[in-house]
Amino acid sequence: MKTKTSTQTRRARVRPRRILVPVDFSNSSARALRHAANRVAESGGSLIIIYVVPADYGWLGFGRDELRGLDRSLQRQAADQLRAFANENVGENVPADMEVRVGQPAEEIVAAARESKCDSIMLSTRGLTGLDRYLIGSVADRVARLAPCPVVLVRPGKRSPDRKQKLPAVLRFKREGKSSR
C-alpha cells in the first residue's frame, strides 16, 4: 500500500474557496467556467466571473473621454451576455459574482484578482502558435506571469473532426551500443 506524502496530503486539503474565471464567451472559456464551477461546488466556495471589454486608447489616450459612452453601452451589452453565459454553464447551487470591465484584458484580470483577493484564477488557453503568438502574445501567458495567486490553465476541448491535424516532424533513432566480441 502506497502512503501519501505530506505535500500530497496538503494539496488534497487545500481547495480554493474563491476562483476568478475570466471568460470571452468562447467554447474554451465555457469549458474553463464549468471546470471551475465543479471545483467550487466540491469545496463550498464561490466564483467571480469576469469579462473584459477590450479597449485600447493608444499611446496618449486620445479620444478616451469621447468613447466613455460607447464603453458604457458595451459594458451593459456584455453584462447581459455574461449573465446568460453564466446561467448556461454554472449550476444553480454555485454562488457567483459577475463583473464587466473595460481595458486591456490581462491587466484587468490581474487587477480583479488583486481586488477580490481570490485564491486562484482559472482560464482557458486559446492555442495561438508561431508568429501570431510572438506578435500578439497571449492573455493567459500574461495573466500567469502577473497574477498574485496560482493560475490554472484549462486547455481547449477536442478538435472538430473536420479540422486536419498537423503531424509532428519527429525523427526517432537509437544509439547503437558497442557489441562485446
Solvent accessible surface area in square Angstrom, and as a share of the most:
residue,aa,sasa,rsa
1,M,229,1.02
2,K,182,0.77
3,T,105,0.61
4,K,139,0.59
5,T,80,0.47
6,S,79,0.51
7,T,58,0.34
8,Q,84,0.37
9,T,54,0.32
10,R,123,0.45
11,R,176,0.64
12,A,54,0.42
13,R,172,0.63
14,V,104,0.60
15,R,126,0.46
16,P,30,0.19
17,R,137,0.50
18,R,73,0.27
19,I,0,0.00
20,L,0,0.00
21,V,0,0.00
22,P,12,0.07
23,V,9,0.05
24,D,61,0.31
25,F,43,0.18
26,S,24,0.16
27,N,137,0.70
28,S,18,0.12
29,S,1,0.01
30,A,8,0.07
31,R,105,0.38
32,A,0,0.00
33,L,0,0.00
34,R,109,0.40
35,H,75,0.34
36,A,0,0.00
37,A,6,0.04
38,N,94,0.48
39,R,93,0.34
40,V,1,0.01
41,A,57,0.44
42,E,119,0.53
43,S,21,0.14
44,G,53,0.51
45,G,7,0.07
46,S,23,0.15
47,L,0,0.00
48,I,4,0.02
49,I,0,0.00
50,I,1,0.00
51,Y,39,0.15
52,V,13,0.07
53,V,11,0.06
54,P,92,0.58
55,A,16,0.12
56,D,115,0.59
57,Y,37,0.14
58,G,51,0.49
59,W,232,0.81
60,L,112,0.55
61,G,20,0.19
62,F,161,0.67
63,G,30,0.29
64,R,112,0.41
65,D,105,0.54
66,E,138,0.62
67,L,73,0.36
68,R,109,0.40
69,G,43,0.42
70,L,97,0.48
71,D,18,0.09
72,R,130,0.47
73,S,37,0.24
74,L,65,0.32
75,Q,56,0.25
76,R,154,0.56
77,Q,112,0.50
78,A,7,0.06
79,A,33,0.25
80,D,89,0.46
81,Q,97,0.43
82,L,2,0.01
83,R,125,0.46
84,A,60,0.47
85,F,23,0.10
86,A,6,0.04
87,N,112,0.58
88,E,144,0.65
89,N,14,0.07
90,V,18,0.10
91,G,42,0.40
92,E,186,0.84
93,N,129,0.66
94,V,14,0.08
95,P,78,0.49
96,A,36,0.28
97,D,77,0.40
98,M,81,0.36
99,E,59,0.26
100,V,24,0.14
101,R,41,0.15
102,V,37,0.21
103,G,12,0.12
104,Q,83,0.37
105,P,36,0.23
106,A,6,0.04
107,E,68,0.31
108,E,39,0.17
109,I,6,0.03
110,V,5,0.03
111,A,32,0.25
112,A,3,0.02
113,A,2,0.01
114,R,138,0.50
115,E,117,0.52
116,S,32,0.20
117,K,168,0.71
118,C,11,0.07
119,D,61,0.32
120,S,7,0.05
121,I,0,0.00
122,M,0,0.00
123,L,9,0.04
124,S,12,0.08
125,T,30,0.17
126,R,148,0.54
127,G,55,0.53
128,L,63,0.31
129,T,101,0.59
130,G,58,0.56
131,L,122,0.61
132,D,77,0.40
133,R,108,0.39
134,Y,179,0.68
135,L,124,0.62
136,I,127,0.65
137,G,28,0.27
138,S,31,0.20
139,V,65,0.38
140,A,7,0.06
141,D,40,0.21
142,R,95,0.35
143,V,0,0.00
144,A,50,0.39
145,R,169,0.62
146,L,69,0.34
147,A,22,0.17
148,P,70,0.44
149,C,23,0.14
150,P,94,0.59
151,V,37,0.21
152,V,47,0.27
153,L,75,0.37
154,V,17,0.10
155,R,189,0.69
156,P,54,0.34
157,G,39,0.37
158,K,202,0.86
159,R,138,0.50
160,S,54,0.35
161,P,141,0.89
162,D,125,0.65
163,R,149,0.54
164,K,189,0.80
165,Q,133,0.59
166,K,179,0.76
167,L,159,0.79
168,P,104,0.66
169,A,112,0.87
170,V,84,0.48
171,L,152,0.76
172,R,203,0.74
173,F,165,0.69
174,K,173,0.73
175,R,217,0.79
176,E,147,0.66
177,G,60,0.58
178,K,205,0.87
179,S,91,0.59
180,S,115,0.74
181,R,271,0.99
